[in-house]
Amino acid sequence: MYQSVLDDLFELNREMNRIFNGTGYRGYGAWPETNMYENKESYVLVSKVPGMSRDDIEVSIQDNTLSISGSRKKDQQENMKIHLNERFQGDFQRNFLLNERIDTDHIKAETENGLLIIRLPKSPESKPKKIEIQ
C-alpha cells in the first residue's frame, strides 16, 4: 500500500485531537460509553457501567438535557501494587442534549448486567399530529 507524508500528518492530527479532547492516552474522556436509539415514541440510552450499582449513579433532566453522573470507586486491593490501570475510576458526568421535548413524568431508568438503560418517552406535543383538511 502506498503511504505518503500526508498519511503521517493525518495520524499525528488524530492523535493530537485525541489527547486535547480530554480522552488522553487512557481513552475514557467520554465515559460511560453510551448508545442512543430513537423510535416514534421515545429515546433509549444504553450506557456501560460495569461494577456500579444504582446508588453510584445519578440521572437527571433539565431543559431537554439529560445528565448521567456518578462515581466509580477504585477497585485496588490493599497491599497490592498496580501494574496496569486501564479501567476508569473516579467521578464522571455525561450530558446529552435531546432534540425533542421529553415527557419527564414517565422517564424510566434501570441497571441490568452492567448497563444503565434509560427510556425517555417523547412528550405528546413533540409527536407528529395529523391535521384534517376541511
N, C-alpha and C positions, 0 to 999 in steps of 0.2 A: 504494500500500500504506500502511496506517495504521501510524504509529510513535509510541510513547509514551516518556516519561521512563524507564520500566522497561526498554525496549529498550536505551537508552543505558547504564543501570546494569548490565544483563547483559553488554554488550560490555566495559565497564570492568572488571567482575569477571573476565571471561575473560582479558583482557589482564594483569591483576594476577596471576592464577593462573599464567599462562604465565611471567611474569617471576620470581615467587617459587618456582616449582617447579624452578628451575635451568636452564630452557631459554633464558632471556634473549631478547634480540632476534634472536639468530642461529638459534635453533630446533634446536640439536643437543644438548640435555641428555640424550637417550636414544639416543646414538649407540653402536654402529651400529644402524640401523633393522632390526628383526627381525620376521619372521613365524614363528609356531609352529603346527604341524599335529599331529594325533594320529590314529592308527588303532588297531586291536585289538592290533597287535604292538609299536608304537613311537611315539615322538615324533620329529618332524623340525623343526629350527630352521634358518631360512634368513636370514642376515644380510648386509646390503650392506656390503662392504669394498673399494670400488674403489681401485685403485692400491696395494693392500697385498699383500705376499707372505705365505706361510705362516710365514716366520721372524719377521714383525712381530706375529703373533697368538698368544695362548696360550689354550688351552681346558682347563678343569679341572672336576671334580665332587667335591663333598664334602657329605655329609648331604642328599642329594637337591637340592642347589643347584648348578646349572650356572653357571660363571663364564666369560665371554669378556672377555679383556683384551688390551691391546697398546698400541702407539704408532704414530701416523700422522705421518710426517715432513713437515716443511714443504716445499712444492714451489716456493718462491720462488727465482727466478734471481738470481744476483749482479748488482749494479749496476742493479737494477730497482726501481721504486717501485710499491707496491701501491695500486691504486685501488679494488678491490673484493675482499673476502675473505669468501666465504660457505662455503667448504668447511672441514670440521672438520680441525683439526691438533692433535696432542699426544697425551697419554695418555688412555686410556679404560678403563672396566670396566662390564660389564653382568652382573647376576645374575638367574637365573631359578629360582624355586622350583617344583619339579615335584611333582605330586600323588601320583605313584606311585613305587614303587621301580624303579630302573633297573639293568639288567644291565651293570655298569661294565666288565666284561671284553670286551664286544662293541660299545662305542661307536666310531663311525667319524666322522671329520671330514675334509673336503676343501675346497679352494678351486677355484672354476670361474667364469670370466667375471665376476670382481668380486664373487662371492658366496661366503660361508662356509656350507657345508652340514654340519650335524651330525645324525647319526642316532643316536637313543638308544633301544635296544630295552628294552622293559619286562621286568622280571625275572619268572621263572616264578611266583613267589609272588603277584605282583600281577595276574596274568591270571585271568579267571573260570574256575572249575572246576565241572564238573557233578557233583552228588552223587547217587549212585544210591539210590533208596528201596528198602528191604528189606522 
